[in-house]
Amino acid sequence: MSGAEEANTRIAIDGPAGSGKTTTGKLVATRFGFRFFDTGIMYRAATRMAQLQGVAFTDEATIVHSIEESVLEFVFDDAGDFRVFILGADETDSLRSPEVDHGVSTVAALPVVRQLMVQMQRDIAGDDQIVMVGRDIGTVVLPDAELKIYLTASAEERARRRFEQNRSSGIRQNFDEIVTDLKARDVLDSEREASPLRPADDSISVSSDGKSLEEVVDEVAQLVKAAE
């Protein structure tokens, strides 16, 4: 992998909810020794910050002010893992709480918050070797990334994975309801005014339908090698 280690390859992976972006991105980053970053964590961090400060999730001015005053800090630790500090305390492990789940879509839709986050995401990426995943990486955050991948799967395939995950976690949910929810989210993500979900014009589409995780990772890895 000497070529991959020498090249400053920035990999943008976008795709709809449940397409496997995060898991695939982490494994690809590990394989090549790149950093990995899931941009969704930043919107979760802003949501958690508002919650801790008792700020309404719709109060864009106050949330923006707190971000600008560095209430939020994003750092990579010695192990290369991304950590979130709010008012000096490590809040990384609280970002997947039900309360954050409930508010993150509202905070992420605030236009000025997105503008600030995009700039921060660009600063995090720099010119380094990184795999960055989200919904607007190739189109907005890193439009000049060396490799752009649009990872997708049918709503039914994504629902099947979600159904299996939920069942293994003891969560009971109707399969058809999951399909309906995913399709509805696809519409919202694709039609929102700020940074809508769509493949970049120069992205490479990778479908995970009917493929194992290992097969998808191998396919993406081959694209990384070709982009060196």
Number of C-alpha atoms within 10 A of each C-alpha: 9 7 10 17 13 10 14 17 21 24 30 29 30 30 24 25 19 19 24 20 22 21 12 22 26 19 19 24 20 13 13 19 14 22 21 23 24 17 20 15 19 23 22 24 25 28 27 28 24 22 15 11 13 9 15 15 22 15 12 18 12 15 24 18 12 17 18 11 9 13 15 20 16 18 12 13 9 7 6 11 11 16 15 22 17 19 14 11 10 13 16 17 9 14 21 13 11 9 13 21 14 11 20 21 14 14 24 21 18 18 14 15 19 18 15 13 21 20 12 16 19 14 11 16 21 13 13 13 21 24 28 29 27 22 25 23 30 28 22 14 24 21 17 15 21 16 22 29 24 25 24 22 20 18 21 17 17 21 25 17 15 19 21 14 12 13 12 10 9 9 10 11 12 9 15 13 12 18 20 14 13 21 18 12 14 16 13 13 19 16 13 11 11 16 20 16 22 18 22 19 10 14 19 16 16 16 15 20 15 11 11 10 14 11 12 20 21 16 15 21 19 11 16 20 13 10 15 14
